[in-house]
Amino acid sequence: MTRPRRPTAVFAGADIVAMGVLEAVTEAGRSVPDDISVAGYDNTTFAALGPISLTSVDQAGHDMGHSAVRLLLDRITDRHRPATRVVLSPTLVPRRTTAPPAEQGPLPLM
């Protein structure tokens, strides 16, 4: 946060980590999402709370658990059943912690 060219966004690997980022941004005297956007992962219950309103990626945890139980019960019923592939698509849940970045000009060449 002290660099002349700060990042425009932080993507945290978990909502609880994103909460720490929100606190660090506030402690640095910056504002979310005006100065920096913050997004998490897991779409936990607290991410949707009004005062937090954290943008997060929902990994379809309920569907994942349902599929895991169904596959386990199928395997118990028939141990020779062929493997099954399940594809679940995560979805972005936009909330108040993200916004388009402010113009900062071109990045310097490295």
N, C-alpha and C positions, 0 to 999 in steps of 0.2 A: 504493500500500500504506500510505501514511501518512494517508489521509483517515479521518475518523471513521466514515464509512459506506463501507467497502471493497466492491468488486464481489464477488459470490459465485462468479463463474466467468470464465475467459478462454478464448476460442476463437481459436486461432492458425491462420493461413492455411496453415501447413505444419508438419509434425512437428518439423523442425529449429528453427523459431521457438518452438514449444511447449517444446522443451528449454531454450531461453534463459529462458522464463517460469518453468519449474521452478527454475532456478538463481536467478533474481531473487527468487522467493518464499522460497526457503531463506535467501538472504542477508538478507532483510528479517525473518528470525526467525519466519516463518509456516510453516504446514504444509499440504501437499497430501494429501488433499482436505479435511481438517478445517476449515481456514480459507478455502480457495479451491480450486475445481475447475479443472482445466486439460485442454483437449482440443486435438488437432491435426488435421491434414488430410494424407492420403496413405497412412496406415497402412504406413509404412516398416517394414523388418525390425527396426530397433532399437527401434521403439515397443513391440514385443511382448516384448522382453527382460525377464526377471523383475525386475531392480532398477529398471527404468524403468516398465514396465507402463502406458504412456500410452494413454488413451482417444483414439481417432482415427476419422476418417471414411475408409473405403476407397472410393476412386473407381473401382474396377473397372478398374485400369490394364491388367491382362493382357487382359481382354475388349476394352478400348478398342484396344489394339495389334493384337489378332487381327482385329478388325473393320476397322481401318484398312488392314491388309495385304490382307485379302480384297477390300475395296472397290477398292483400287489395282489388284490383279490383274484384277478384273472390268473395270475401266475400260481397262486395257491391252488386254485381249482384245476389248472392244467399246467403242470411243470414243464411240459414239452412245447408249450405254446411259443411260437416265434416272437422275437423281440418286436416291440411296437415303438414307433417314433411319434412323439407328440411335439408339435410346434406351437408355441404360444408367442404372441407378439406384444411386447411392452408398448405402452402408450404414454405420451407426454401429457401431463395435467398442468396447463399453464395457470399460474395464479399471480399475486401481486409482487413477487420478488424478481421478476424478469421484465425487461423492456428492451427495445432496440438500443444499441450502443450509441452514445454521443459521438459526434465527429471528432476524431483526434488527428486526422491527417495520416499520410502514409507511414508505414513502419520502416525504420531504418534497415538498410541491408546489413547482413551479418557477415 
